[in-house]
Amino acid sequence: MKILQALLRSTGVFTQVRAISVQMRGGAVRYQAQVLRKLRIPKADKIPESLGGRLSAAADSGDQQLIDALADEAFAL
């Protein structure tokens, strides 16, 4: 779940959500179930354990650059 949390916090996934979701007043995006089903994220079994561990550790951090770098690495697989 921590790996998924880190991926969902990445800028790449946010860009996907913004492209397919309803924009609310003020520019906020709405994370609805139908939007989340359309997201393209790497399958958990395709992410190596070492990368998964780093993503899990980064999930609770406030370091957006680290999360984005690790997510980019996961998406490149």
Biopython code that builds the backbone (N, CA, C, O; Angstrom):
import numpy as np
from Bio.PDB.StructureBuilder import StructureBuilder

atoms = [
    (1, "MET", "N", (0.822, -1.194, 0.000)),
    (1, "MET", "CA", (0.000, 0.000, 0.000)),
    (1, "MET", "C", (0.869, 1.263, 0.000)),
    (1, "MET", "O", (0.499, 2.278, -0.590)),
    (2, "LYS", "N", (2.013, 1.191, 0.659)),
    (2, "LYS", "CA", (2.905, 2.352, 0.693)),
    (2, "LYS", "C", (3.460, 2.667, -0.692)),
    (2, "LYS", "O", (3.665, 3.832, -1.033)),
    (3, "ILE", "N", (3.702, 1.628, -1.488)),
    (3, "ILE", "CA", (4.188, 1.841, -2.850)),
    (3, "ILE", "C", (3.116, 2.573, -3.651)),
    (3, "ILE", "O", (3.415, 3.525, -4.371)),
    (4, "LEU", "N", (1.887, 2.135, -3.526)),
    (4, "LEU", "CA", (0.775, 2.788, -4.215)),
    (4, "LEU", "C", (0.619, 4.229, -3.743)),
    (4, "LEU", "O", (0.364, 5.126, -4.547)),
    (5, "GLN", "N", (0.771, 4.449, -2.445)),
    (5, "GLN", "CA", (0.675, 5.802, -1.901)),
    (5, "GLN", "C", (1.712, 6.718, -2.538)),
    (5, "GLN", "O", (1.399, 7.844, -2.925)),
    (6, "ALA", "N", (2.936, 6.239, -2.646)),
    (6, "ALA", "CA", (3.996, 7.058, -3.243)),
    (6, "ALA", "C", (3.701, 7.327, -4.712)),
    (6, "ALA", "O", (3.887, 8.451, -5.178)),
    (7, "LEU", "N", (3.248, 6.324, -5.444)),
    (7, "LEU", "CA", (2.943, 6.521, -6.859)),
    (7, "LEU", "C", (1.800, 7.514, -7.041)),
    (7, "LEU", "O", (1.846, 8.355, -7.939)),
    (8, "LEU", "N", (0.781, 7.421, -6.198)),
    (8, "LEU", "CA", (-0.355, 8.338, -6.311)),
    (8, "LEU", "C", (0.017, 9.773, -5.946)),
    (8, "LEU", "O", (-0.645, 10.715, -6.381)),
    (9, "ARG", "N", (1.064, 9.942, -5.159)),
    (9, "ARG", "CA", (1.518, 11.290, -4.800)),
    (9, "ARG", "C", (2.444, 11.895, -5.852)),
    (9, "ARG", "O", (2.814, 13.064, -5.742)),
    (10, "SER", "N", (2.823, 11.127, -6.860)),
    (10, "SER", "CA", (3.780, 11.615, -7.853)),
    (10, "SER", "C", (3.132, 12.630, -8.795)),
    (10, "SER", "O", (1.920, 12.618, -9.011)),
    (11, "THR", "N", (3.956, 13.490, -9.338)),
    (11, "THR", "CA", (3.496, 14.508, -10.266)),
    (11, "THR", "C", (2.961, 13.880, -11.546)),
    (11, "THR", "O", (2.004, 14.391, -12.129)),
    (12, "GLY", "N", (3.564, 12.777, -11.994)),
    (12, "GLY", "CA", (3.097, 12.101, -13.200)),
    (12, "GLY", "C", (1.669, 11.609, -13.072)),
    (12, "GLY", "O", (0.876, 11.749, -14.003)),
    (13, "VAL", "N", (1.337, 11.038, -11.932)),
    (13, "VAL", "CA", (-0.029, 10.558, -11.711)),
    (13, "VAL", "C", (-0.975, 11.750, -11.553)),
    (13, "VAL", "O", (-2.103, 11.710, -12.045)),
    (14, "PHE", "N", (-0.533, 12.794, -10.883)),
    (14, "PHE", "CA", (-1.370, 13.989, -10.744)),
    (14, "PHE", "C", (-1.711, 14.568, -12.114)),
    (14, "PHE", "O", (-2.830, 15.030, -12.334)),
    (15, "THR", "N", (-0.753, 14.544, -13.027)),
    (15, "THR", "CA", (-0.993, 15.034, -14.380)),
    (15, "THR", "C", (-2.057, 14.189, -15.071)),
    (15, "THR", "O", (-2.919, 14.723, -15.769)),
    (16, "GLN", "N", (-2.001, 12.868, -14.880)),
    (16, "GLN", "CA", (-3.028, 11.988, -15.440)),
    (16, "GLN", "C", (-4.399, 12.319, -14.867)),
    (16, "GLN", "O", (-5.382, 12.422, -15.601)),
    (17, "VAL", "N", (-4.456, 12.486, -13.546)),
    (17, "VAL", "CA", (-5.725, 12.776, -12.879)),
    (17, "VAL", "C", (-6.292, 14.099, -13.382)),
    (17, "VAL", "O", (-7.485, 14.194, -13.667)),
    (18, "ARG", "N", (-5.455, 15.104, -13.491)),
    (18, "ARG", "CA", (-5.918, 16.413, -13.945)),
    (18, "ARG", "C", (-6.469, 16.332, -15.364)),
    (18, "ARG", "O", (-7.422, 17.036, -15.697)),
    (19, "ALA", "N", (-5.883, 15.483, -16.202)),
    (19, "ALA", "CA", (-6.312, 15.372, -17.596)),
    (19, "ALA", "C", (-7.682, 14.705, -17.741)),
    (19, "ALA", "O", (-8.413, 15.003, -18.685)),
    (20, "ILE", "N", (-8.039, 13.801, -16.812)),
    (20, "ILE", "CA", (-9.278, 13.036, -16.987)),
    (20, "ILE", "C", (-10.333, 13.305, -15.921)),
    (20, "ILE", "O", (-11.416, 12.721, -15.976)),
    (21, "SER", "N", (-10.049, 14.167, -14.960)),
    (21, "SER", "CA", (-11.021, 14.385, -13.891)),
    (21, "SER", "C", (-11.783, 15.698, -14.079)),
    (21, "SER", "O", (-11.440, 16.538, -14.910)),
    (22, "VAL", "N", (-12.808, 15.829, -13.285)),
    (22, "VAL", "CA", (-13.594, 17.051, -13.259)),
    (22, "VAL", "C", (-12.824, 18.090, -12.447)),
    (22, "VAL", "O", (-12.361, 17.818, -11.339)),
    (23, "GLN", "N", (-12.699, 19.270, -13.014)),
    (23, "GLN", "CA", (-12.024, 20.356, -12.291)),
    (23, "GLN", "C", (-13.063, 21.108, -11.469)),
    (23, "GLN", "O", (-14.094, 21.530, -11.993)),
    (24, "MET", "N", (-12.788, 21.270, -10.199)),
    (24, "MET", "CA", (-13.694, 21.998, -9.330)),
    (24, "MET", "C", (-13.283, 23.462, -9.294)),
    (24, "MET", "O", (-12.259, 23.848, -9.856)),
    (25, "ARG", "N", (-14.079, 24.252, -8.639)),
    (25, "ARG", "CA", (-13.783, 25.672, -8.512)),
    (25, "ARG", "C", (-12.431, 25.856, -7.842)),
    (25, "ARG", "O", (-12.110, 25.162, -6.877)),
    (26, "GLY", "N", (-11.658, 26.772, -8.345)),
    (26, "GLY", "CA", (-10.343, 27.019, -7.786)),
    (26, "GLY", "C", (-9.262, 26.138, -8.399)),
    (26, "GLY", "O", (-8.095, 26.243, -8.021)),
    (27, "GLY", "N", (-9.633, 25.267, -9.344)),
    (27, "GLY", "CA", (-8.650, 24.435, -10.027)),
    (27, "GLY", "C", (-8.340, 23.111, -9.348)),
    (27, "GLY", "O", (-7.498, 22.353, -9.828)),
    (28, "ALA", "N", (-9.008, 22.823, -8.239)),
    (28, "ALA", "CA", (-8.775, 21.548, -7.557)),
    (28, "ALA", "C", (-9.322, 20.403, -8.401)),
    (28, "ALA", "O", (-10.330, 20.558, -9.090)),
    (29, "VAL", "N", (-8.656, 19.258, -8.343)),
    (29, "VAL", "CA", (-9.139, 18.089, -9.079)),
    (29, "VAL", "C", (-9.860, 17.153, -8.124)),
    (29, "VAL", "O", (-9.582, 17.126, -6.925)),
    (30, "ARG", "N", (-10.788, 16.389, -8.675)),
    (30, "ARG", "CA", (-11.575, 15.479, -7.858)),
    (30, "ARG", "C", (-11.105, 14.053, -8.127)),
    (30, "ARG", "O", (-11.167, 13.572, -9.258)),
    (31, "TYR", "N", (-10.637, 13.386, -7.084)),
    (31, "TYR", "CA", (-10.176, 11.997, -7.197)),
    (31, "TYR", "C", (-11.379, 11.075, -7.012)),
    (31, "TYR", "O", (-11.659, 10.626, -5.901)),
    (32, "GLN", "N", (-12.089, 10.796, -8.106)),
    (32, "GLN", "CA", (-13.245, 9.919, -8.054)),
    (32, "GLN", "C", (-12.845, 8.508, -8.464)),
    (32, "GLN", "O", (-11.813, 8.304, -9.104)),
    (33, "ALA", "N", (-13.672, 7.536, -8.086)),
    (33, "ALA", "CA", (-13.363, 6.134, -8.365)),
    (33, "ALA", "C", (-13.172, 5.882, -9.859)),
    (33, "ALA", "O", (-12.250, 5.168, -10.254)),
    (34, "GLN", "N", (-14.032, 6.459, -10.688)),
    (34, "GLN", "CA", (-13.911, 6.215, -12.128)),
    (34, "GLN", "C", (-12.634, 6.807, -12.690)),
    (34, "GLN", "O", (-12.100, 6.293, -13.673)),
    (35, "VAL", "N", (-12.136, 7.866, -12.094)),
    (35, "VAL", "CA", (-10.865, 8.457, -12.517)),
    (35, "VAL", "C", (-9.710, 7.550, -12.094)),
    (35, "VAL", "O", (-8.798, 7.301, -12.883)),
    (36, "LEU", "N", (-9.742, 7.059, -10.867)),
    (36, "LEU", "CA", (-8.676, 6.204, -10.361)),
    (36, "LEU", "C", (-8.576, 4.899, -11.160)),
    (36, "LEU", "O", (-7.484, 4.356, -11.322)),
    (37, "ARG", "N", (-9.704, 4.399, -11.655)),
    (37, "ARG", "CA", (-9.684, 3.167, -12.455)),
    (37, "ARG", "C", (-8.969, 3.360, -13.785)),
    (37, "ARG", "O", (-8.440, 2.401, -14.348)),
    (38, "LYS", "N", (-8.946, 4.580, -14.290)),
    (38, "LYS", "CA", (-8.340, 4.869, -15.589)),
    (38, "LYS", "C", (-6.836, 5.147, -15.516)),
    (38, "LYS", "O", (-6.165, 5.206, -16.546)),
    (39, "LEU", "N", (-6.311, 5.317, -14.309)),
    (39, "LEU", "CA", (-4.895, 5.642, -14.161)),
    (39, "LEU", "C", (-4.017, 4.507, -14.658)),
    (39, "LEU", "O", (-4.346, 3.331, -14.501)),
    (40, "ARG", "N", (-2.912, 4.871, -15.251)),
    (40, "ARG", "CA", (-1.923, 3.899, -15.709)),
    (40, "ARG", "C", (-0.734, 3.964, -14.762)),
    (40, "ARG", "O", (0.062, 4.902, -14.794)),
    (41, "ILE", "N", (-0.636, 2.944, -13.918)),
    (41, "ILE", "CA", (0.492, 2.852, -12.986)),
    (41, "ILE", "C", (1.107, 1.471, -13.136)),
    (41, "ILE", "O", (0.437, 0.536, -13.573)),
    (42, "PRO", "N", (2.390, 1.335, -12.771)),
    (42, "PRO", "CA", (3.055, 0.027, -12.903)),
    (42, "PRO", "C", (2.437, -1.017, -11.972)),
    (42, "PRO", "O", (1.995, -0.700, -10.867)),
    (43, "LYS", "N", (2.415, -2.254, -12.436)),
    (43, "LYS", "CA", (1.931, -3.349, -11.593)),
    (43, "LYS", "C", (2.934, -3.601, -10.475)),
    (43, "LYS", "O", (4.144, -3.508, -10.683)),
    (44, "ALA", "N", (2.432, -3.916, -9.305)),
    (44, "ALA", "CA", (3.281, -4.104, -8.129)),
    (44, "ALA", "C", (4.297, -5.225, -8.332)),
    (44, "ALA", "O", (5.429, -5.126, -7.858)),
    (45, "ASP", "N", (3.907, -6.283, -9.028)),
    (45, "ASP", "CA", (4.840, -7.406, -9.209)),
    (45, "ASP", "C", (5.946, -7.101, -10.215)),
    (45, "ASP", "O", (6.896, -7.875, -10.330)),
    (46, "LYS", "N", (5.842, -6.004, -10.935)),
    (46, "LYS", "CA", (6.880, -5.611, -11.894)),
    (46, "LYS", "C", (7.906, -4.662, -11.280)),
    (46, "LYS", "O", (8.941, -4.384, -11.886)),
    (47, "ILE", "N", (7.618, -4.167, -10.076)),
    (47, "ILE", "CA", (8.533, -3.245, -9.396)),
    (47, "ILE", "C", (9.516, -4.064, -8.562)),
    (47, "ILE", "O", (9.098, -4.833, -7.696)),
    (48, "PRO", "N", (10.825, -3.907, -8.814)),
    (48, "PRO", "CA", (11.825, -4.654, -8.029)),
    (48, "PRO", "C", (11.730, -4.318, -6.537)),
    (48, "PRO", "O", (11.319, -3.222, -6.156)),
    (49, "GLU", "N", (12.116, -5.283, -5.708)),
    (49, "GLU", "CA", (12.034, -5.091, -4.249)),
    (49, "GLU", "C", (12.806, -3.879, -3.774)),
    (49, "GLU", "O", (12.342, -3.158, -2.890)),
    (50, "SER", "N", (13.975, -3.643, -4.345)),
    (50, "SER", "CA", (14.782, -2.501, -3.904)),
    (50, "SER", "C", (14.069, -1.178, -4.192)),
    (50, "SER", "O", (14.065, -0.280, -3.349)),
    (51, "LEU", "N", (13.473, -1.055, -5.364)),
    (51, "LEU", "CA", (12.730, 0.156, -5.710)),
    (51, "LEU", "C", (11.459, 0.257, -4.872)),
    (51, "LEU", "O", (11.086, 1.344, -4.432)),
    (52, "GLY", "N", (10.798, -0.877, -4.653)),
    (52, "GLY", "CA", (9.602, -0.891, -3.811)),
    (52, "GLY", "C", (9.897, -0.426, -2.400)),
    (52, "GLY", "O", (9.105, 0.305, -1.806)),
    (53, "GLY", "N", (11.018, -0.840, -1.864)),
    (53, "GLY", "CA", (11.410, -0.398, -0.525)),
    (53, "GLY", "C", (11.671, 1.094, -0.462)),
    (53, "GLY", "O", (11.290, 1.760, 0.501)),
    (54, "ARG", "N", (12.321, 1.613, -1.488)),
    (54, "ARG", "CA", (12.578, 3.058, -1.521)),
    (54, "ARG", "C", (11.285, 3.846, -1.702)),
    (54, "ARG", "O", (11.117, 4.909, -1.104)),
    (55, "LEU", "N", (10.365, 3.328, -2.528)),
    (55, "LEU", "CA", (9.067, 3.992, -2.687)),
    (55, "LEU", "C", (8.283, 3.974, -1.383)),
    (55, "LEU", "O", (7.665, 4.974, -1.017)),
    (56, "SER", "N", (8.304, 2.845, -0.681)),
    (56, "SER", "CA", (7.609, 2.746, 0.610)),
    (56, "SER", "C", (8.159, 3.747, 1.614)),
    (56, "SER", "O", (7.404, 4.395, 2.339)),
    (57, "ALA", "N", (9.473, 3.864, 1.650)),
    (57, "ALA", "CA", (10.096, 4.804, 2.587)),
    (57, "ALA", "C", (9.769, 6.248, 2.220)),
    (57, "ALA", "O", (9.622, 7.096, 3.100)),
    (58, "ALA", "N", (9.656, 6.529, 0.925)),
    (58, "ALA", "CA", (9.392, 7.898, 0.473)),
    (58, "ALA", "C", (7.922, 8.275, 0.606)),
    (58, "ALA", "O", (7.591, 9.460, 0.571)),
    (59, "ALA", "N", (7.038, 7.301, 0.759)),
    (59, "ALA", "CA", (5.598, 7.568, 0.782)),
    (59, "ALA", "C", (5.195, 8.572, 1.855)),
    (59, "ALA", "O", (4.310, 9.396, 1.629)),
    (60, "ASP", "N", (5.827, 8.512, 3.003)),
    (60, "ASP", "CA", (5.467, 9.406, 4.105)),
    (60, "ASP", "C", (6.339, 10.646, 4.178)),
    (60, "ASP", "O", (6.139, 11.502, 5.039)),
    (61, "SER", "N", (7.303, 10.746, 3.280)),
    (61, "SER", "CA", (8.195, 11.908, 3.330)),
    (61, "SER", "C", (7.542, 13.091, 2.630)),
    (61, "SER", "O", (6.589, 12.929, 1.868)),
    (62, "GLY", "N", (8.045, 14.235, 2.888)),
    (62, "GLY", "CA", (7.557, 15.444, 2.235)),
    (62, "GLY", "C", (8.410, 15.821, 1.042)),
    (62, "GLY", "O", (8.254, 16.911, 0.492)),
    (63, "ASP", "N", (9.304, 14.946, 0.634)),
    (63, "ASP", "CA", (10.245, 15.231, -0.446)),
    (63, "ASP", "C", (9.619, 14.868, -1.791)),
    (63, "ASP", "O", (9.724, 13.729, -2.245)),
    (64, "GLN", "N", (8.966, 15.844, -2.426)),
    (64, "GLN", "CA", (8.275, 15.596, -3.694)),
    (64, "GLN", "C", (9.247, 15.232, -4.807)),
    (64, "GLN", "O", (8.918, 14.423, -5.675)),
    (65, "GLN", "N", (10.426, 15.812, -4.792)),
    (65, "GLN", "CA", (11.416, 15.490, -5.832)),
    (65, "GLN", "C", (11.842, 14.030, -5.750)),
    (65, "GLN", "O", (12.015, 13.374, -6.777)),
    (66, "LEU", "N", (12.013, 13.520, -4.536)),
    (66, "LEU", "CA", (12.374, 12.112, -4.351)),
    (66, "LEU", "C", (11.251, 11.204, -4.842)),
    (66, "LEU", "O", (11.504, 10.230, -5.551)),
    (67, "ILE", "N", (10.025, 11.516, -4.473)),
    (67, "ILE", "CA", (8.880, 10.711, -4.905)),
    (67, "ILE", "C", (8.778, 10.704, -6.428)),
    (67, "ILE", "O", (8.557, 9.656, -7.034)),
    (68, "ASP", "N", (8.937, 11.869, -7.041)),
    (68, "ASP", "CA", (8.856, 11.958, -8.504)),
    (68, "ASP", "C", (9.975, 11.166, -9.173)),
    (68, "ASP", "O", (9.742, 10.491, -10.176)),
    (69, "ALA", "N", (11.181, 11.244, -8.629)),
    (69, "ALA", "CA", (12.313, 10.503, -9.214)),
    (69, "ALA", "C", (12.075, 9.001, -9.122)),
    (69, "ALA", "O", (12.300, 8.278, -10.092)),
    (70, "LEU", "N", (11.623, 8.528, -7.969)),
    (70, "LEU", "CA", (11.366, 7.097, -7.792)),
    (70, "LEU", "C", (10.187, 6.630, -8.644)),
    (70, "LEU", "O", (10.222, 5.539, -9.213)),
    (71, "ALA", "N", (9.146, 7.456, -8.732)),
    (71, "ALA", "CA", (7.995, 7.110, -9.567)),
    (71, "ALA", "C", (8.399, 7.054, -11.037)),
    (71, "ALA", "O", (7.968, 6.159, -11.765)),
    (72, "ASP", "N", (9.219, 7.998, -11.475)),
    (72, "ASP", "CA", (9.702, 7.977, -12.861)),
    (72, "ASP", "C", (10.480, 6.698, -13.138)),
    (72, "ASP", "O", (10.368, 6.113, -14.215)),
    (73, "GLU", "N", (11.266, 6.271, -12.158)),
    (73, "GLU", "CA", (12.024, 5.022, -12.296)),
    (73, "GLU", "C", (11.066, 3.830, -12.396)),
    (73, "GLU", "O", (11.295, 2.917, -13.189)),
    (74, "ALA", "N", (10.008, 3.834, -11.604)),
    (74, "ALA", "CA", (9.028, 2.737, -11.636)),
    (74, "ALA", "C", (8.256, 2.740, -12.956)),
    (74, "ALA", "O", (7.985, 1.674, -13.508)),
    (75, "PHE", "N", (7.903, 3.906, -13.462)),
    (75, "PHE", "CA", (7.160, 3.989, -14.721)),
    (75, "PHE", "C", (8.019, 3.569, -15.904)),
    (75, "PHE", "O", (7.486, 3.120, -16.919)),
    (76, "ALA", "N", (9.326, 3.703, -15.798)),
    (76, "ALA", "CA", (10.232, 3.348, -16.894)),
    (76, "ALA", "C", (10.391, 1.842, -17.046)),
    (76, "ALA", "O", (10.889, 1.384, -18.075)),
    (77, "LEU", "N", (9.989, 1.067, -16.063)),
    (77, "LEU", "CA", (10.154, -0.400, -16.110)),
    (77, "LEU", "C", (9.263, -1.032, -17.154)),
    (77, "LEU", "O", (9.278, -2.251, -17.322)),
]
sb = StructureBuilder()
sb.init_structure("model")
sb.init_model(0)
sb.init_chain("A")
sb.init_seg("    ")
for serial, (resi, resn, name, xyz) in enumerate(atoms, 1):
    if name == "N":
        sb.init_residue(resn, " ", resi, " ")
    sb.init_atom(name, np.array(xyz, "f"), 0.0, 1.0, " ", f" {name:<3s}", serial, name[0])
structure = sb.get_structure()
